[in-house]
Amino acid sequence: MNLADFDFALPEELIAQEALADRAAARMLVVYRDEGRWEDRQFREFPEFLHPGDCLVLNDSRVFPARLFGKRPGTSGEVEVFLLQPVSADGRDWDALVRPGRKLPVGAHIEFAGGLECEIVARGEFGERTLRFSGSGDLYAEFDLGDLYAEFEKIGHVPLPPYIKRPDTMADRERYQTVFACERGSVAAPTAGLHFTPEILEACRERGAEVASVTLHVGLGTFQPLHAEQVETGHLHRERYAIAAGNAARMRAASRRVAVGTTSVRTIETVWRGGELRGETDIFIYPGFTFQAVGAMLTNFHLPRTSLLLLVCAFAGSDLALAAYRHAVEQRYRFYSYGDCMLIV
């Protein structure tokens, strides 16, 4: 398969730049795989599609302020650091994307507000860097991962995706976060979950559905562009996941697992294929994949030519999924992170 086959035209004005005031006010395109059709609905109607025996699966990973702005010592030029994940036991070493990369080779230093600083100690395959954090003064003489996260909370910015053409605001700290987020570690929101409110979740339970959570910390594996034009030769970066034993038991007992977001899908399918309840996954789902665990999926509308769109096409069927996307464009659905959603049953 060629990656170009998973492209589509999208007017720029359909890319949502702001979150809706009401989380549950999004439109929802419902795609019926067996019938090869779709219908326009509202997300508030989502609980109506759940039944006793279902298990609704949510990704409870929490976004942290992963975008930092600093400077090189002795210069005034701004450096942007996009943190990805910690890679050392003491929490000092992090994989990150940096800009401008050409001016930041291994050995370069970056200074941030409040005395925090880092050194670039390695370079990755696709331009990512490994940073080692330290700081001036007694404050940083010793710190653990929790202390460093506290500094990121003070000086970091919400890591809004690049297609949102505005600076982040304080409102994004609450809105670019699901209401059930609790396990800190993602650098992008599991956006299908952004539509849920406590009231919608309660309505799902009242329909007789169980609710379970997984944790997949969103990183490069989810949002990095695919580099191979031939789909089958592509691969994803590894991302950390975990499922508590009680949640795993609820999912295994369900007659149907309804996954909220592509990250939940990838986590469940990894474990159902013999993966441990805690580990890392680089599972790459594209058309031809046989789903073993997921029976329905709620997802936002994704960028063309991405692993996320390929996963949707694998679940719904490429022709049906891409036709549904064209319908969404024609009907002026709002796209991407702060946009509307699609339920595939």
N, C-alpha and C positions, 0 to 999 in steps of 0.2 A: 504494500500500500504506500502511496505517496502522501506526504504531509499536506501537499497542495490540495488534495481532495477534501480536506477538512477546513476549508477557508469559507468565509462568507462576508458579504458587504454589510457594514454597519454605519449608518450616519452618526457622526460624532455627537450630535445633540441628544442621542438616545443613551449615552453613557452617563449614568447618574452621578452627579457631583455632590449631592447632599443626601443624608438619610431622611426618610420620611419622619414627620413629627410623631406619628403613631407606628410603632414597629409592625403591628399586625395589619396595616392598611395596604400592603403590597398586593398586586395582581398575581394570580397563579395560573399558569398554563398547565392543564392536566392532560397528559399523554397516555393513551391506552394502547399498550403494546399489542395485545391480542387482536384488537379491533382495527389497528392501524389508523387511529384518529386522535383528535385532540379537541378540547373545549376550553373556553375562557372562563375562569372562575376567580374568586378572591381568596387570599390566604386565610382569612377568618373561617372559611369553610373547610380548612384542612382536617379538623377532627372528624368530620363526617366520613372521611375515607378510611378511618381506622375501625377495627372490629375486635371483639374479644378474641384473645389468642395472639394478637399482634404484639410486637415489642418495638417501640420507638427508640432508636439508638441515636444518642447525641454525642458530639465531641465536646468535652468540657474543658479543653485547653484554653488558657487565658493569654491574651496578647499583652506583651509588655512594651514600653516605649523604646523600640529597638533602633530608632534613627537618632544618631548623635551628630552634632556639629562641633568641630574643633578647628585647630590650625597647627601647622608645622612650626616648631620653635623658631623664633626670630623672623617670622613672616606674618603677613596679615591675610593671606589667601585662605579661604574657607575650605575645610576638608569635611566631606560627608562620610560617615561610617554607618553601614546598615548591618547590624548584628544578626547572626544566623543561629548559632548555638554554642554553648560551652563545650570545650573539648579536652579539659583537664580536670582532674579530681578536685583541685583546690578552687576551681572556678575562675582562675586568672586568665586562662587562654581561651580565646573565642575565634570561631570562624566568622568572617564578615566580608561584605563587599565594601570597597572604598572608592571614593571619587575625589579628585582626578587620579585614577590609577597609575597613569604613566609617570606621575611625579612622586609616587609612593612605593619605592622598591623595598625589598627586604632590608631591614636595618633602620628604616625611617621611623621617626617618632611623631606622635600626634598628641597635642595638649587639649584638654577640655576644661570647662568651667569647674571651679571648686578644687583644683589641684589634681584631678584625675588625669592620667596620661597612659599611653600605651606605646609599644614597639611592635613593628611588623616583623614577625619571626619566620614566616613561610608564605609561599604563594601556591595556590591550588591550580587544578587543571583548567578551569574556566575563568581564571582571573580573581577568584576569591582569595582573601588573605587570612592568615592566622595572626591574631593580635594577642600580645601579653600585656595585661593591665597592671599598673602600679600607680603610685601617687606620691606627692610630696607631703612632708609633715607626718606627725604621729598618727593622724587619722588612718593612714593606709599602711601602717607598719605591719599589721596583721588584719586580714579580712577573709571572710568566707563568701560563698556564692550568694548567700542572702544579703550580705553587706553590699556587694557589687550591684545586685538588683536594686537595692535601695538608692544607690547613686544614679542608676539609669532612670528610676522614677523621678528623680529631681531634675536631671538635665536632659533627658531624652524626649523625643517627639513620637507621637502616634505614627506607626509605619503605614500610612495610607499608600495604596498602590499608585504607580506613576500615572495612570490614566485619570486620576482625580487631580485636576489641575488647579489646586489651591493649597495653601499651607494648612496644616492641621490646627484644630482649635481645641479648647478645653471640652467642648461638647463631644468631640470625637473620642475622648477618653472613656466616656460612658457608652456612646452609640456604636463605636467600632469594637464592641464586646458583646457576647451573648449574655443573657440574664442568668445563665447557668454556668458561666465560666468560673473555674476555681483552680485549675492546675496550671500555674504560670509556666510559659515557655514558648509560645507561638510568636512569630514575627509577621503573621498575617491572620486575619480572622477567618474561622470556618464559617463563611458568610451565609450559608443556608440557615444556620441557626440564629441569625440576627433577627429574623421575623418573629420569633417566639416571645410571648409574654407569659408571666405566671398564670394568667387566666387561660390562655390557650393550652398550656401544659396541663392544667387541671381539667380542661374539657377533654383532652386526649385520654386522661385516666378515667374520666366518667364514661367514655365510650368502651371501657373495658380493656384498654391497651396497657401493657406494662411499659415502664420507661426505664431504660438503662443507659449508662454512659461509657464511653471509651475516651482515652486521651491519646491524641496524636498531635504532637507539637509541629505546627505548620512551618516548613522551612523551604529550602531550595527544591526538594523533591516535588512540592506542590506547585510552586509558582515560577520556577526557572524555565525559560523557553527551551523547546526541544531543538537540538542542534543537528540531528540527522534528518535528511529529507526522506529517507526510506524509513517508515514507521518502525518496522521490525528490528531495525538496528539501534533504535534509541534506548536510552536507559535513564533512570531517575536517581537523584541523590537519596541517600538514606535519611529517614526521619525516625525520631523516637516515638514509641507508642507504649501504652500499658492498658490493661483491662483488669479491674478487680474481680476476684473469683465470684463474688455474688452477682455482679453484672453479667459475667460470662454465663453463669447458670441460668439467669433470666432469658438471655438470648437463645441459649440452646433449647430451652423449654418452649420457645415460641413457635407457633405455626407459621408465622411470617415475620421477618425482620424488616422494618421500615427505616432505612438509613437516612439520617439528616446530613447531607453533604458528602462530597467525594472523599473527604478524609475519613469519615466513618466507614464508607464502603471499603476503602483500601485497608483499614485496620481489621475489619471483620473478615474480609476475604483472606488476609494474611494468616490470621489465627485459624480459620477453618481449613487452611491448607497445611496444617501441622505446625504453625508457628507457636512459640511460647506466648504466655499472657503478657510478657514484658520483653521488649527488645527494640530492634530497629527493622524498618521495612523499606525496600526499594521497589515494591511490586508495581509493575507498569501494566495498566489495564487498557487494552485497545481492542477494536473489533476482532472477533474470533475468540475472545476470552469466554470461558465457561464459568458463570457465577454459581457458587456453591452455597452461599449463605444469604444473600440479599434478595428480598422479594419485591421491594418498592424503594424508591429513592426520591427525596426532595433535594433540589439543587438550584442554585442561581444560574444565570446565563453567563457563559464563559467566553474568554478570548478565543478567536480563531487560531488554528494550528497549535493548540496546546494539549498537554496530557489530560487536562480536565475535560475538554471537549471530546477527546478520544474515548475517555471513560464513559461519558454520556452516550456516545454513539455505540459503544460496546453493549450498553445495557438496553437501550431503546431500539437499536438497529440504526445504521448510518442514514439510510434514506429517510426514515421516519423522523429521526432527531434533527437532521438538517432541514427538512421541510418544516418542522415545527419552529425551528429558529427563524426561517424566512417568514413564517406567519407572525412570529413575535415582532419582527422588524416592521412588517406591514401594519400591525396593530399598535405600534408605538409603545411596546413594552419598554421599561427602564432596564438597562443592562448593567452587569457586573456587580461589584461588591455591595453597593448601596441600592441595587436595583430590585426588580421583581424576581419571581421564582417559578420553577417548573416542578411539577410532581409527576413522576413516571411510575405507572402501576401496571 
